[in-house]
Amino acid sequence: MISLNYRQRTILFSCLVLAAASTTCLGQTLPTTRPKQDVQTKPSSQPSGPDLTNLSLEDLMNVDLMNVEVTSVSKAPQKIADAPAAVFVIGQDDIARSGLQSIPELLRLVPGLDVAQINADTWAIGSRGFNQQYDRSLLVLMDGRTLYNPGTSGVYWDEQDYILQDLDRIEVIRGPGSTLWGANAVDGVISIKSKNAADTQGWLVDSEAGSIGESESFRYGGKLDSDTYYRIYGKYRSIDSFDDYDNSNIHDPWQSSLGGLRIDHNGSRDSYTVEAQAYNDHRTDQYTDPSTTPPFSSVVTGNYDASDDYALARWTHTFSDDSDLMVQAYYDYLNFSGSTTTSDPVNTFDLDAQDRFAVGNRQEIIWGGGARIQSDNNISNNGVVVFNPTDSNYNRYNVFAQDDVTIVPDRLHVVLGSKVEDDAFTGFEYEPTIRGIWTPNDKNSIWAAFSRAIRTPSGFEDHATLITADFPVTGGVGQSELVGNPNLQAEDLNAYDAGYRFKPTESVSLDADGFYYDYEDIITSQSLAPVASGFPPLLILPDQETNNARASSYGLEFTANWQVTPAWRVSGSYTWLRTNFSGGNPIIVSYLKGGSPDNQAQLHSYYDVTRDLEFNASVYYVDALLLGNIPSYVRLDLGTAWHPTPTLRISVGVQNLLDSHHVEFSSPNGDENSAEVPRTVYGEISYKF
């Protein structure tokens, strides 16, 4: 008898069910669109307009994407068509149909974002250039909680997980969002939003298995009273090792688990949200360890553990349709430990408040402030990275104000504002912006913006030393080091953005935007005098972090959506990017410049074959990278899903169909070994009851 493991049984069962369904459909005349399901009443805490949470699958296929409302651009609900910024929304239909199984992978759908997987547990995700393992100019939030780590200036994408069916949307601003979101919102803002608990009632059980891993998750939602809802949830995920360039296993498998609770009270005037979640992961990891003895480096394999626990509370009082007050607070504890990393506990307490109100009929003002108290204490250094001191505080205080002025009702309005911050690294900073949008008619809109944004130094750049290499020299050993600098200034961006949106017919929408960015005081490094010590002598060749580079980047981004028929939607995008540097350390400059492709394109097709069966296809093109001489690649994803009942979804698919494996990014800093992203076959069963 043939023995099948859990993963193989799941895939085989899904294939058999779909094959049976297809056979049953032969010879029958079936409608090509799904029947509409009952639409729930929208919770009062949700934006008005098209609400992606409560739409049926047919509604999601036919929604006017230009009228989808977002809140990340102005911290108030507005239609995408009225937003004076390059904004994109990954909705629930995109999440379900893409076949992508993690938050970083879902970001591949966003035009202008560069998403590159380094190995099984690591991604490099950047916006409009300068992509690297920890992108230092991209601010990421989850339900209003910042995921940006001040110690490394970036996001640990492997720590960001959720039950994807319970995500409401992912809003992405390409370009600065610093006036509202503050420092480090330089090249973009990603706001991940989960569903209101009122929209996740009952049980959800989901099981997914594929050729590189598996995940299981559950959720139960209930009601405390007529206006108060809750959900509890849990998820487990296991990912296998990827292969290195030479097809050897690089020993980077990992497992993660999370559990959480969300409560939402949706009153007519007062609403509140309470969230709490615990996350843990464990992995085996590899990195290159410099050594002062021959052969002067070795590949180290060891265990690595991370945990991220948080609790969040948010209260909103609504005075009227154009006036409300919001107060939010959260506490986050993030810790890393293991034989291949420093022990790095980070405590964050954040308090924010904002007030929105109208002045007459032509002005809407949002203002507020906040404080973020962060400590990076009791760091346990390893032999490669040394923090001195091992205790640090990264506190930040801010106030902001923004005025949305209507010049001509329904035709022309201008947004002016600024945030003022007191940062632990660089002190006083200001981040102004001016945006305007002109809508001559219902089919056209033109917008433009100027913004100043800053990126503050990280704890690593401020007070850490990284041993980059050991090598033989005459009479001894040489050691190159990258040394922190407590006198660094913030990196400064002056950004010029413009865009045009065109809706020639009810079924077609086009979006084009361009940008020119001027960066100053970019942090690279400069060489210091060599230092010799001991016998036989150790010759230390230090490079110190410093603000000694400038750069400019410019590019164009095009997006199109076409509802070909009620059952078939097609979308696509193309991105063109150029960057130039002057000054700075040539090695670091080549790393910053060479990590982003000049050209990217993608095309997605979502087709309802019958009312119960869908077929989805996506193709991605990513240009070659100078960093590591990574060649260009084309990725093709195919998937099909069967809905035998409104509560059951069974799907199978394949990712990277055209290539058994390909490399997407090179990580020259030794943090992670680069691997080949393999072709993946998967099956998934999702049941609600």
C-alpha positions in Angstrom: 0.0 0.0 0.0 1.2 3.5 -0.8 1.8 5.6 2.3 1.0 9.3 2.1 2.0 11.9 4.7 -0.4 14.7 5.9 0.7 17.2 3.2 0.5 14.7 0.3 -3.0 13.6 1.5 -4.3 17.2 1.6 -3.1 18.0 -1.9 -4.4 14.7 -3.3 -7.8 15.1 -1.7 -8.1 18.7 -3.0 -7.2 17.6 -6.5 -9.7 14.7 -6.4 -12.5 16.9 -5.2 -11.9 19.5 -7.9 -11.7 16.8 -10.6 -15.0 15.4 -9.4 -16.6 18.8 -9.5 -15.4 19.5 -13.0 -16.7 16.1 -14.2 -20.1 16.8 -12.6 -20.3 20.1 -14.4 -19.8 18.6 -17.9 -22.8 18.8 -20.1 -24.6 21.2 -17.8 -25.5 24.8 -18.4 -24.4 26.8 -15.4 -24.5 30.5 -14.7 -21.1 32.3 -15.0 -21.5 34.4 -11.9 -22.1 33.5 -8.3 -25.4 34.2 -6.6 -25.2 37.1 -4.2 -25.0 36.3 -0.6 -26.6 38.2 2.3 -24.7 41.3 3.1 -24.3 42.1 6.7 -24.8 45.6 8.2 -21.5 47.4 8.2 -20.1 48.1 11.6 -20.1 51.8 12.5 -16.3 51.8 12.9 -15.7 50.9 9.3 -15.4 53.5 6.5 -18.4 54.3 4.4 -18.5 53.5 0.7 -17.6 50.1 -0.9 -16.8 47.9 2.1 -14.6 45.0 1.1 -15.4 43.2 4.3 -19.1 42.6 3.6 -19.2 42.1 -0.2 -20.0 38.8 -1.7 -17.5 37.3 -4.2 -19.6 38.5 -7.1 -19.6 42.0 -5.6 -15.9 41.9 -5.1 -15.4 41.0 -8.8 -17.4 44.0 -9.9 -16.5 46.6 -7.4 -15.4 50.0 -8.8 -11.8 50.1 -7.5 -11.5 53.9 -7.9 -14.4 54.2 -5.3 -12.8 51.9 -2.7 -12.2 54.0 0.4 -8.8 54.2 2.1 -7.8 55.9 5.4 -3.9 55.8 5.2 -3.5 58.8 3.0 -5.3 61.4 5.2 -6.2 59.4 8.4 -9.8 59.8 7.3 -12.0 57.8 4.9 -11.7 58.9 1.2 -12.1 57.3 -2.2 -8.9 56.3 -4.0 -10.0 58.5 -6.9 -9.9 61.5 -4.5 -6.6 60.7 -2.8 -3.7 63.0 -3.8 -1.1 60.2 -3.5 -0.1 57.0 -5.2 -2.1 54.5 -3.3 -3.0 50.9 -3.9 -5.3 48.5 -2.0 -5.0 44.7 -1.8 -8.6 43.7 -1.1 -10.1 40.4 0.1 -10.7 39.2 -3.4 -7.1 39.7 -4.3 -5.9 37.9 -1.1 -8.2 34.9 -1.8 -7.5 34.6 -5.5 -3.8 35.2 -5.5 -2.9 31.9 -3.8 -0.2 33.7 -1.8 0.1 32.4 1.7 1.9 35.2 3.7 1.8 38.9 4.2 5.2 39.6 2.5 4.2 37.5 -0.4 0.9 39.4 -0.8 2.8 42.6 -1.3 4.0 41.2 -4.7 0.6 42.4 -6.0 1.5 46.1 -5.3 2.8 48.1 -8.3 6.0 49.9 -7.4 7.0 47.6 -4.5 10.0 45.4 -5.0 9.4 42.1 -3.1 12.3 39.7 -3.2 12.6 36.5 -1.1 16.1 35.9 0.2 15.5 32.4 1.7 12.8 30.4 3.4 12.3 33.0 6.2 13.7 36.3 5.0 12.4 38.9 2.5 13.7 42.2 1.1 10.8 44.6 0.5 11.3 48.2 -0.7 9.4 51.0 -2.4 10.8 53.0 -5.2 14.4 51.9 -4.9 17.2 51.2 -2.3 15.8 47.8 -1.5 17.7 45.7 1.0 17.2 43.0 3.6 16.0 45.6 6.2 14.5 48.4 4.1 15.2 51.5 6.2 12.8 53.9 4.5 9.5 52.0 4.5 7.1 52.3 7.4 4.8 49.3 8.1 1.8 49.3 10.4 -0.6 46.5 11.6 -3.9 47.8 12.9 -2.2 51.1 13.7 0.8 49.5 15.5 4.2 50.2 13.9 6.3 47.2 12.9 9.4 49.3 12.2 12.3 48.3 14.4 14.5 51.2 15.6 17.5 48.9 16.3 17.9 47.8 12.7 15.8 50.4 10.7 13.5 47.9 9.1 10.8 45.2 9.4 11.3 41.6 10.3 8.9 40.2 7.8 9.0 36.6 9.1 7.5 37.9 12.4 4.4 39.4 10.6 1.7 36.8 10.2 -2.1 36.6 10.5 -5.0 34.5 9.4 -5.3 35.8 5.8 -9.1 35.3 5.6 -9.4 37.7 8.5 -7.5 40.5 6.9 -9.7 43.4 5.7 -7.2 45.0 3.3 -3.6 46.2 2.9 -3.3 49.8 1.9 0.0 50.9 0.4 1.1 54.5 -0.2 4.0 54.7 -2.6 6.0 57.8 -1.6 6.3 59.8 1.6 3.6 59.7 4.3 5.7 61.5 7.0 3.3 64.4 7.8 0.8 61.9 9.3 2.9 58.9 10.0 6.2 60.5 11.0 9.9 59.6 10.6 10.9 56.7 8.4 7.7 56.9 6.3 10.1 58.0 3.5 9.5 55.9 0.4 6.2 54.4 1.4 3.7 53.4 4.0 2.1 49.9 4.3 -1.0 49.7 6.5 -2.3 46.2 7.2 -5.8 46.2 8.5 -7.7 43.2 10.0 -11.4 42.8 9.9 -13.8 44.1 12.5 -14.8 41.3 14.8 -18.5 41.7 13.7 -17.4 40.5 10.3 -15.7 37.3 11.6 -18.6 35.5 13.4 -18.6 31.8 13.8 -15.9 29.2 13.1 -13.3 29.3 10.5 -10.9 26.3 10.0 -8.2 26.4 7.4 -5.6 23.9 6.4 -3.0 24.5 3.7 -0.2 22.2 2.6 2.3 22.3 -0.2 5.7 21.2 -1.4 7.6 23.6 0.9 5.4 23.7 4.0 2.1 23.7 5.7 -0.1 25.8 7.9 -3.2 25.2 10.0 -5.4 28.0 11.5 -8.7 28.4 13.3 -10.9 31.3 14.4 -14.0 31.6 16.4 -16.1 34.8 16.6 -19.0 35.5 18.9 -21.1 38.3 20.4 -21.0 39.8 23.8 -24.0 42.1 23.3 -25.9 43.7 20.4 -23.0 46.0 19.6 -19.9 44.1 20.9 -18.2 41.3 19.1 -15.1 39.3 19.6 -12.9 36.7 17.9 -10.2 34.3 19.1 -7.7 32.7 16.7 -4.6 30.6 16.4 -2.3 29.6 13.6 0.7 27.3 13.1 3.0 27.4 10.2 6.0 25.2 9.1 8.3 26.0 6.2 11.0 23.6 4.8 14.6 24.6 3.9 15.4 26.2 0.6 18.4 25.2 -1.6 21.5 27.3 -2.1 23.1 28.2 -5.4 24.9 24.9 -5.6 21.6 23.0 -4.8 22.8 22.2 -1.2 20.4 22.6 1.6 21.1 25.8 3.6 19.4 24.5 6.7 16.9 27.3 7.3 13.6 25.5 8.2 11.3 27.4 10.5 8.1 27.0 12.5 5.9 29.7 13.9 2.8 29.9 16.0 0.5 32.7 17.1 -2.7 33.2 19.1 -4.8 36.2 19.7 -8.0 38.0 20.6 -9.9 41.0 19.2 -12.9 42.7 20.7 -14.9 45.4 18.8 -17.7 47.6 20.2 -19.6 49.3 17.3 -21.8 51.9 19.0 -23.5 54.7 17.3 -21.2 57.3 18.9 -18.5 55.4 20.7 -16.5 52.5 19.3 -13.5 50.7 20.7 -11.1 48.0 19.7 -9.1 45.8 22.0 -6.4 43.4 20.6 -3.8 41.1 22.0 -1.6 38.6 20.3 1.4 36.3 21.1 3.7 35.2 18.4 6.7 32.8 18.5 8.9 31.2 15.9 11.9 28.8 16.0 14.3 28.2 13.2 17.6 26.8 12.2 19.8 29.5 10.6 23.1 29.9 8.9 25.5 32.8 8.5 29.1 33.4 7.7 31.2 33.9 10.8 34.6 35.8 10.5 37.5 34.1 12.3 41.0 35.3 13.1 42.4 31.9 12.3 42.6 30.1 8.9 40.5 29.8 6.8 39.3 33.1 8.4 35.6 32.4 8.0 33.2 29.5 8.5 29.5 28.8 8.0 27.8 28.6 11.3 24.5 26.7 11.8 22.5 27.3 15.0 19.1 27.8 16.5 17.3 31.1 16.4 14.1 32.1 18.3 11.9 35.1 18.2 8.8 36.3 20.1 6.5 39.3 19.6 3.7 39.9 22.1 1.5 43.0 22.1 -1.7 44.4 23.4 -3.6 47.4 21.8 -6.6 49.5 22.7 -8.3 52.1 20.5 -11.3 54.3 21.3 -13.2 56.5 18.8 -15.9 59.0 19.6 -17.9 60.3 16.7 -19.4 63.7 17.0 -20.8 63.9 13.5 -20.0 62.6 10.0 -17.1 65.0 9.7 -15.9 65.1 13.3 -14.4 62.5 15.5 -11.8 61.9 18.2 -9.5 58.8 18.4 -7.1 57.7 21.2 -4.9 54.6 20.8 -2.3 53.0 23.0 -0.3 49.8 22.7 2.5 47.9 24.3 4.8 45.6 22.3 7.5 43.2 23.5 9.9 41.9 20.8 12.8 39.6 21.6 15.4 37.6 19.6 17.7 35.0 21.0 19.8 32.1 19.8 23.3 30.9 18.9 23.4 32.9 15.6 22.1 36.3 16.8 22.4 38.8 19.6 19.8 38.6 22.3 17.8 41.8 21.6 14.7 42.5 23.8 12.8 45.7 22.6 10.0 47.2 24.7 7.6 49.7 23.1 4.9 51.8 24.6 3.0 54.0 22.2 0.2 56.6 22.8 -1.5 58.5 20.0 -4.5 60.8 19.8 -6.0 62.7 16.9 -9.0 65.0 16.4 -10.8 65.6 13.2 -13.3 68.4 12.6 -14.7 70.6 9.9 -14.4 74.4 9.7 -17.3 75.7 7.7 -18.1 73.8 4.5 -14.6 73.9 2.9 -12.0 72.9 5.5 -11.4 69.6 7.3 -8.7 69.7 9.9 -6.9 66.7 11.5 -4.5 67.3 14.3 -3.0 65.3 17.1 0.1 64.1 18.8 1.8 61.1 20.4 4.7 59.6 22.3 6.6 56.4 21.7 8.8 55.1 24.5 11.1 52.4 23.3 14.0 50.7 25.1 16.5 48.2 23.7 17.9 46.8 26.9 20.2 44.0 28.1 21.5 43.2 24.6 23.6 40.0 24.7 26.3 40.5 22.1 27.8 37.8 19.9 31.2 37.7 18.3 30.1 39.4 15.1 27.9 42.3 16.3 28.7 44.3 19.4 26.4 47.0 20.8 28.0 49.5 23.1 26.2 50.5 25.2 23.9 47.5 25.5 21.0 49.6 26.9 19.4 52.3 24.8 16.2 54.4 24.7 14.7 55.4 21.3 12.0 57.8 22.6 10.1 60.0 20.1 7.4 62.7 20.7 5.4 64.4 18.0 2.6 66.7 17.1 1.0 67.1 13.7 -1.7 69.1 11.9 -3.2 68.8 8.4 -5.8 71.0 6.7 -7.8 69.8 3.7 -9.1 72.9 1.9 -11.8 72.7 -0.7 -11.1 75.4 -3.4 -13.8 74.4 -5.8 -16.4 71.9 -4.4 -16.0 68.4 -6.0 -13.3 69.7 -8.3 -10.3 71.1 -6.6 -8.9 70.8 -3.1 -5.5 71.3 -1.4 -4.0 69.5 1.6 -1.3 71.3 3.7 0.3 70.0 6.9 3.3 69.1 8.9 4.5 66.8 11.6 7.1 68.0 14.2 9.1 65.4 16.1 11.6 65.2 18.9 13.7 62.1 18.2 16.2 60.5 20.5 18.8 60.2 17.7 18.6 63.5 15.9 16.5 65.9 18.1 14.0 68.3 16.4 12.7 67.3 13.0 9.9 68.7 10.8 8.1 67.0 7.9 5.8 69.3 5.9 3.7 68.4 2.8 1.5 70.1 0.3 -0.8 68.1 -1.9 -3.5 69.0 -4.4 -6.0 67.2 -6.6 -8.0 68.5 -9.5 -11.1 66.6 -10.7 -12.4 68.3 -13.9 -15.1 65.6 -14.3 -16.1 62.1 -13.1 -13.6 60.4 -15.5 -10.4 62.3 -14.8 -8.4 63.5 -11.9 -4.9 64.9 -11.6 -2.9 65.2 -8.4 0.6 66.5 -7.4 2.5 66.7 -4.1 5.7 68.0 -2.5 6.9 66.4 0.8 9.8 66.4 3.1 10.6 63.2 4.9 13.4 62.0 7.1 14.9 58.6 8.1 16.4 58.5 11.5 19.5 56.5 12.2 19.1 53.1 13.8 20.6 51.8 17.0 23.0 49.7 14.9 24.2 52.7 13.0 24.5 54.8 16.2 26.4 52.5 18.5 27.2 49.0 17.2 30.3 47.5 15.7 30.0 44.8 13.0 33.0 42.6 12.1 32.7 42.3 8.3 35.7 40.1 7.5 39.0 38.6 8.7 41.9 38.0 6.4 45.7 37.3 6.5 48.2 40.2 6.3 51.9 40.2 6.5 52.9 39.1 10.0 49.4 38.8 11.4 45.7 39.1 10.8 43.6 41.9 9.4 40.0 42.6 10.5 37.6 45.0 8.8 34.9 46.6 11.0 31.9 48.8 10.5 31.7 51.2 13.5 28.7 53.2 14.7 28.6 56.9 15.0 26.5 58.7 17.7 26.7 62.0 15.8 24.7 61.0 12.7 22.1 63.2 11.2 18.8 62.1 9.8 18.6 61.2 6.1 16.6 63.9 4.3 14.3 63.5 1.3 12.6 66.2 -0.8 10.0 64.4 -2.8 8.0 65.5 -5.9 5.1 63.3 -6.9 2.3 63.6 -9.5 -0.3 61.3 -10.9 -3.3 61.0 -13.3 -6.3 58.8 -13.0 -8.6 58.1 -15.9 -11.8 56.1 -16.1 -12.9 56.0 -19.7 -15.7 53.5 -19.2 -17.5 51.9 -16.2 -15.4 48.7 -16.7 -11.9 50.3 -17.3 -9.7 52.4 -15.0 -6.2 53.6 -15.5 -3.7 55.1 -13.0 -0.3 56.6 -13.9 2.1 58.4 -11.6 5.6 59.7 -11.6 8.1 60.9 -9.1 11.4 62.6 -8.6 13.2 62.2 -5.2 16.2 64.1 -4.0 18.0 62.5 -1.0 20.6 64.2 1.2 22.8 63.0 4.1 22.5 59.3 3.2 24.4 57.2 5.7 27.2 55.1 4.2 30.7 55.0 5.8 34.2 56.5 5.6 37.6 54.8 6.4 39.4 55.6 9.7 43.0 55.1 10.5 44.1 51.5 11.0 44.7 50.3 14.5 47.1 47.5 15.5 47.0 45.6 18.8 48.4 42.4 20.4 51.0 39.9 19.2 50.9 38.6 16.6 49.3 41.9 15.6 45.6 42.2 14.8 45.3 45.0 12.3 41.9 46.6 12.5 40.7 48.5 9.5 37.6 50.4 10.7 35.0 52.1 8.6 32.6 54.5 10.5 29.0 55.2 9.6 28.6 58.8 8.3 26.3 61.0 6.3 28.4 61.4 3.2 26.2 60.5 0.2 23.5 62.0 -1.9 21.1 60.3 -4.3 18.3 61.0 -6.7 15.6 58.6 -8.0 12.9 59.0 -10.5 10.4 56.7 -12.1 7.0 56.0 -13.6 4.3 53.6 -12.5 1.2 52.5 -14.6 -1.7 50.4 -13.4 -4.8 49.3 -15.3 -8.0 47.4 -14.3 -10.5 46.0 -16.8 -13.8 44.2 -15.9 -14.0 42.3 -19.1 -17.2 40.6 -18.2 -19.2 40.3 -14.9 -17.2 37.0 -14.4 -13.7 38.1 -15.6 -11.5 40.8 -14.2 -8.0 41.6 -15.5 -5.4 43.9 -13.9 -1.8 44.8 -14.7 1.0 47.2 -13.9 4.4 48.3 -15.1 7.1 50.1 -13.1 10.2 51.9 -14.4 12.9 53.2 -12.0 16.3 54.9 -12.2 18.6 55.9 -9.3 21.8 57.9 -9.2 24.3 58.4 -6.3 27.1 60.8 -5.6 29.7 60.4 -2.8 29.6 57.7 -0.1 31.4 54.4 0.3 31.3 52.7 -3.1 30.6 49.3 -1.6 27.6 50.4 0.4 26.4 52.6 -2.5 26.5 49.6 -4.8 24.4 47.7 -2.3 21.8 50.4 -2.0 21.7 51.1 -5.7 21.9 47.5 -7.0 19.2 46.0 -4.8 16.2 47.2 -6.9 15.2 46.3 -10.5 14.9 49.0 -13.2 11.8 47.4 -14.6 8.9 45.3 -13.2 5.6 44.2 -14.7 2.7 42.0 -13.7 -0.6 40.8 -15.1 -3.5 39.1 -13.2 -6.5 37.3 -14.5 -9.5 36.4 -12.2 -12.1 34.3 -13.9 -15.3 32.7 -12.6 -15.7 29.6 -14.8 -19.0 28.8 -13.2 -20.8 30.1 -10.1 -18.8 27.6 -8.0 -15.5 27.3 -9.8 -12.8 30.0 -10.3 -9.6 30.1 -12.2 -6.8 32.6 -11.4 -3.5 33.3 -13.1 -0.7 35.8 -12.4 2.5 36.5 -14.2 5.3 38.6 -12.8 8.4 40.0 -14.6 11.3 41.3 -12.5 14.4 42.8 -14.1 18.0 41.8 -13.3 19.7 43.1 -10.1 23.2 44.6 -10.2 23.7 43.5 -6.6 24.9 39.9 -6.8 24.4 39.8 -10.6 20.9 38.3 -10.0 19.3 37.6 -13.4 15.8 38.6 -14.4 13.0 36.1 -14.0 9.4 35.5 -15.0 7.1 33.9 -12.4 3.8 32.3 -13.4 1.2 31.4 -10.7 -1.9 29.3 -11.5 -4.7 28.4 -9.2 -8.2 27.1 -9.1 -10.8 27.1 -6.3 -14.1 25.4 -5.9 -16.9 26.7 -3.7 -19.4 23.8 -3.3 -21.2 25.8 -0.6 -20.9 29.4 0.5 -19.0 28.3 3.5 -16.5 25.8 1.9 -13.5 26.7 -0.3 -11.1 24.2 -1.8 -8.2 25.3 -3.8 -5.1 24.0 -5.5 -2.4 25.8 -7.4 1.2 26.1 -8.5 3.6 29.0 -8.1 6.8 29.6 -10.1 5.4 27.2 -12.8 8.0 28.2 -15.5 11.1 27.5 -13.4 12.0 24.9 -10.8 13.9 27.5 -8.8 15.3 31.0 -9.2 17.3 33.5 -7.1 15.6 36.8 -6.2 18.1 38.6 -4.0 21.7 38.6 -2.7 22.4 39.4 0.9 26.1 40.4 1.0 26.1 41.5 4.7 26.3 38.0 6.0 23.0 38.1 7.9 21.4 35.5 5.8 22.5 33.1 3.1 20.7 33.7 -0.2 18.7 30.8 -1.6 16.8 29.7 -4.6 13.0 30.2 -4.4 11.5 26.9 -5.5 8.5 26.0 -7.5 5.6 25.3 -5.1 2.5 23.1 -5.4 -0.2 23.6 -2.8 -3.7 22.7 -1.7 -5.9 24.4 0.8 -9.3 23.7 2.4 -11.1 26.5 4.2 -14.5 25.9 6.0 -16.7 28.4 7.9 -19.6 27.3 10.1 
